Amino acid sequence: MNAQHEGQLINPRRRIMPMFPIRATRFLVVGICALALCSVCIVATTQNTQDEETTRKLWDTAFSTARKKPTRAGGGGPRRDYRVATPRVPPAGVSGESVVGVTVWRLRPSRDADEGERMIVHEGSDAAAWIPERVPGNAGLSEGDRVRLSVEAARTGYLYVIDREQYADGTLGEPYLIFPTTRTLGGDNRVTAGRLVDIPAQEDSPPFFTLRRSRADQVGEVLSVIVTPAPLEELEIGAQAQRLSPERVVRWEKSWGGRTGRMELNDGAGKVWTKEEKEAGASAARLLKATAPAPQTLYYCPGAKPDEPLLIKLELQYRRRRVPPARR
């Protein structure tokens, strides 16, 4: 009886006891998986937050609505406060990828108290230090001004810039493709979000354009900035700016152009060139982050599709010449 009794006690234990470690192991495995899953979620959330804070975004949906407070670039960068400079073209229905940022820089001699980055220009045997300052999109420029452009696209594609003289009667001069050229970045005109393209490039000689009227009735320059999803195979890039047929440019304008609006960065005019902007313009591998200075001017085309070529126009206007009063 004792042996049988022991058998009755021992055998059930042999059947029951192994089950307890198995269940505990299952619970332990499930717990570890849950913790691992939570860790993955936390890492993913943290990574997404970091991406939002570092990814360069030119457009903010808040631009299309009335707001009292300035927005943050990319959700986590410095505050950006833009004003609409074209009330007849409100920033509504704008795709975030159909935006182009442009900063016009005017060079002036550097001063000891300047905190911005200097541009060293070699002219013959002499070298001079210049400070690039931001200029609003509608600012008047003078003959002899030395200017540079920084262009930033909100999409991946290829950048082209065409220049034409503008005359007092509204007519335009011959169109010239001033970017790309093989002298600038070796002809590399690829763009992507955060890539800053300097025109002329910092290594160009000289690294600026000097404004000169070609005739007395010239009132400015019209720049057509084109971003295409694929290279324009019909163009052969050379070392110098090349003349284009007006018919071809008109065709592009009709196909890819549209109503263009403009927004100006408040309190941006007069700000000097920063280290981030200098380094990003000098290397295609150095992308601007959300915390980097925003473009001075945003150009947008309501209704433009992000997968089609985009063409916007900007004008560089000369100040009116002062006519001395006639002697009596």
C-alpha positions in Angstrom: 0.0 0.0 0.0 2.8 2.4 0.9 4.5 1.6 -2.3 1.3 2.0 -4.3 0.5 5.1 -2.4 4.0 6.5 -3.2 3.4 5.5 -6.8 0.2 7.4 -6.9 1.9 10.5 -5.4 5.1 10.3 -7.3 3.7 9.5 -10.8 1.4 12.5 -10.8 4.2 14.7 -9.8 6.3 13.4 -12.6 3.5 14.4 -15.0 2.7 17.7 -13.4 6.1 19.1 -12.4 7.6 19.2 -15.9 4.7 21.3 -17.1 5.4 24.2 -14.7 8.8 25.1 -16.2 7.4 24.9 -19.7 4.6 27.4 -18.8 7.1 29.6 -17.0 9.4 29.5 -20.0 6.5 30.4 -22.3 5.6 33.4 -20.1 9.3 34.4 -20.0 9.6 34.2 -23.8 6.4 36.2 -24.3 7.6 38.8 -21.9 11.0 39.1 -23.6 9.3 39.4 -27.0 7.0 42.1 -25.6 9.9 44.0 -24.2 11.9 43.7 -27.4 8.9 44.9 -29.4 8.5 47.9 -27.0 12.2 48.6 -27.4 11.9 48.5 -31.2 8.9 50.8 -31.1 10.8 53.3 -28.8 13.8 53.2 -31.1 11.6 53.7 -34.2 9.7 56.5 -32.6 13.0 58.2 -31.5 14.4 57.7 -34.9 11.3 59.2 -36.6 11.5 62.1 -34.2 15.2 62.7 -35.0 14.5 62.4 -38.7 11.7 65.0 -38.5 14.0 67.3 -36.5 17.0 66.9 -38.9 15.3 66.4 -42.3 15.4 69.6 -44.4 11.9 70.7 -45.4 11.3 74.0 -47.3 7.5 73.9 -47.1 5.2 74.0 -44.1 1.5 73.3 -44.3 1.0 76.2 -41.9 2.1 78.6 -44.7 -1.2 78.0 -46.4 -3.3 79.1 -43.5 -3.6 82.3 -41.4 -1.4 82.0 -38.4 -0.2 84.2 -35.6 2.9 82.3 -34.6 5.8 81.5 -36.8 6.4 77.8 -37.7 9.4 75.6 -37.1 11.4 74.3 -40.0 11.0 70.6 -40.3 9.1 70.4 -37.1 12.1 70.8 -34.9 14.3 73.6 -36.3 14.5 77.3 -35.7 11.4 79.4 -36.1 10.7 80.6 -39.6 8.4 83.5 -40.2 7.5 84.1 -43.8 5.2 86.7 -45.3 3.3 86.4 -48.5 4.7 88.8 -51.1 2.2 88.0 -53.8 -1.3 88.3 -52.4 -2.9 87.4 -55.7 -1.2 84.0 -55.6 -2.0 82.7 -52.1 0.0 79.7 -50.8 -2.9 77.2 -51.0 -2.9 73.9 -52.8 0.9 73.8 -52.9 2.7 70.5 -52.9 5.6 70.4 -50.5 7.9 69.2 -53.4 6.9 72.0 -55.8 8.8 74.7 -53.9 12.2 76.3 -54.7 14.2 78.3 -52.1 16.4 81.1 -53.4 18.8 83.4 -51.5 20.3 86.3 -53.4 23.6 87.4 -51.8 25.2 90.8 -52.3 28.9 91.0 -51.5 30.4 93.9 -49.5 33.9 94.5 -48.1 34.3 92.8 -44.8 34.7 94.7 -41.5 36.5 93.7 -38.4 33.3 93.4 -36.4 31.6 91.0 -38.9 30.7 87.6 -37.5 29.7 85.9 -40.8 31.8 83.8 -43.1 34.1 85.7 -45.5 34.7 85.0 -49.1 38.3 85.5 -50.2 38.5 86.8 -53.8 41.8 86.9 -55.6 42.0 89.7 -58.2 45.4 89.6 -59.8 48.1 89.6 -57.2 45.7 91.1 -54.6 43.2 89.2 -52.3 40.2 90.9 -50.7 37.7 89.6 -48.1 34.0 90.0 -48.8 30.9 89.3 -46.8 27.8 88.0 -48.5 24.6 89.6 -47.2 21.0 88.4 -47.9 18.9 90.5 -50.3 15.1 90.4 -50.5 13.6 89.0 -53.7 12.3 92.4 -54.7 15.3 94.5 -53.7 16.7 97.0 -56.1 20.3 96.4 -57.2 22.9 98.8 -58.6 25.3 98.5 -61.4 28.6 97.2 -60.1 27.0 95.1 -57.4 28.5 91.7 -56.9 25.9 89.1 -56.4 25.6 85.3 -55.9 22.7 82.9 -55.8 22.0 80.0 -53.5 19.3 77.6 -54.9 17.6 74.9 -52.9 15.0 72.4 -54.3 12.5 70.5 -52.2 12.7 67.4 -54.4 15.2 65.1 -56.1 16.0 66.1 -59.6 18.1 68.2 -61.9 18.6 72.0 -61.8 18.8 74.5 -64.7 19.0 78.3 -64.5 18.4 80.5 -67.5 19.2 84.3 -67.6 17.6 87.0 -69.8 18.0 90.7 -69.7 14.8 92.7 -69.1 14.1 96.0 -70.8 11.9 99.0 -70.0 9.3 98.1 -72.7 8.8 94.7 -71.2 10.8 92.7 -73.8 13.5 90.2 -72.9 16.9 89.6 -74.3 18.4 86.4 -75.6 18.2 83.4 -73.1 21.5 82.0 -71.8 21.9 78.8 -69.7 24.1 80.0 -66.9 23.8 76.7 -64.9 25.0 74.0 -65.2 28.4 74.4 -66.8 31.3 72.1 -66.6 33.2 74.9 -64.8 30.8 74.7 -61.9 30.8 71.5 -59.9 32.0 69.7 -63.0 28.6 70.0 -64.6 26.9 68.2 -61.7 23.4 69.7 -61.5 21.7 67.1 -59.3 19.6 68.4 -56.5 17.8 66.8 -53.5 16.3 68.1 -50.3 18.9 69.9 -48.3 21.5 70.3 -51.1 22.5 73.9 -51.6 23.7 74.9 -55.1 25.8 78.1 -55.2 25.8 80.0 -58.5 28.6 80.8 -59.3 30.4 78.1 -57.2 32.8 79.1 -54.5 35.8 77.8 -56.5 34.7 79.7 -59.6 36.9 82.7 -60.6 35.3 85.1 -59.9 32.8 83.5 -57.5 30.2 86.2 -58.2 28.3 88.0 -61.0 29.0 91.7 -61.5 25.8 93.5 -62.6 26.3 95.6 -65.8 23.7 97.0 -68.1 24.2 96.1 -71.7 22.1 99.0 -72.8 20.6 102.1 -71.3 17.0 100.8 -71.1 17.9 97.6 -69.3 15.9 97.4 -66.1 16.9 94.0 -64.7 17.5 90.3 -65.2 14.9 87.6 -65.4 16.1 84.2 -64.1 14.1 81.0 -64.9 14.9 78.2 -62.5 13.9 74.8 -63.7 13.9 71.5 -61.7 13.3 68.4 -63.8 12.9 64.7 -62.6 15.4 63.6 -65.4 18.2 65.4 -67.2 17.3 67.4 -70.3 18.9 65.3 -72.9 18.5 68.0 -75.6 21.1 70.2 -73.8 24.8 69.7 -74.1 26.6 71.2 -71.1 29.8 73.1 -71.9 32.3 75.2 -70.0 30.6 78.5 -70.8 27.1 79.8 -70.5 25.3 78.9 -73.8 22.7 80.7 -75.8 19.4 78.9 -76.1 16.7 79.4 -78.7 13.9 81.7 -77.4 11.4 79.2 -78.9 12.7 76.4 -76.8 12.5 78.5 -73.6 9.0 79.7 -74.4 8.0 76.1 -74.9 9.3 75.1 -71.5 7.6 78.0 -69.9 4.2 77.0 -71.4 4.7 73.4 -70.4 6.2 73.7 -67.0 5.5 77.2 -65.8 2.4 78.5 -64.0 1.3 81.0 -61.5 4.2 81.6 -59.2 3.9 82.9 -55.7 6.6 84.3 -53.5 7.2 84.4 -49.7 9.9 86.5 -48.0 11.6 85.5 -44.8 10.9 88.2 -42.2 14.0 89.7 -40.6 16.2 87.8 -43.1 17.4 90.7 -45.2 20.9 91.8 -44.3 21.8 88.6 -42.5 25.3 87.4 -43.4 26.6 84.1 -44.8 26.9 81.3 -42.2 29.3 78.5 -41.8 26.6 76.0 -42.5 25.6 77.6 -45.7 29.3 78.0 -46.8 30.0 74.3 -46.1 26.8 73.1 -47.8 27.5 75.1 -50.9 31.1 73.9 -51.1 30.3 70.2 -51.0 27.4 68.2 -52.6 27.8 65.6 -49.8 27.1 68.2 -47.1 23.3 68.6 -46.8 21.5 71.3 -44.8 19.5 70.2 -41.8 16.3 71.6 -40.5 18.2 73.7 -38.1 20.2 75.5 -40.8 19.2 79.0 -42.0 16.1 79.0 -44.2 16.1 80.4 -47.7 15.4 84.1 -48.0 12.7 83.6 -50.6 10.4 80.7 -51.3 8.8 80.4 -54.7 5.8 78.1 -55.0 3.4 77.0 -57.8 -0.1 76.1 -56.6 -1.4 73.0 -58.3 2.0 71.9 -59.7 2.6 68.2 -59.6 5.7 66.9 -57.8 6.5 64.3 -60.5 6.6 66.9 -63.3 9.2 69.6 -64.3 8.8 72.8 -62.3 9.7 76.3 -63.7 9.7 79.5 -61.6 10.9 83.0 -62.5 12.6 85.5 -60.3 13.6 89.0 -61.2 16.7 91.0 -60.2 15.8 94.7 -60.7 18.1 97.6 -61.1 17.5 100.7 -59.1 16.3 103.6 -61.2 19.0 106.0 -62.2 18.7 109.4 -60.8 18.4 112.0 -63.4 20.0 115.4 -62.4 17.7 118.3 -62.6 18.0 120.4 -65.7 19.8 123.7 -65.4 17.8 126.8 -66.0 
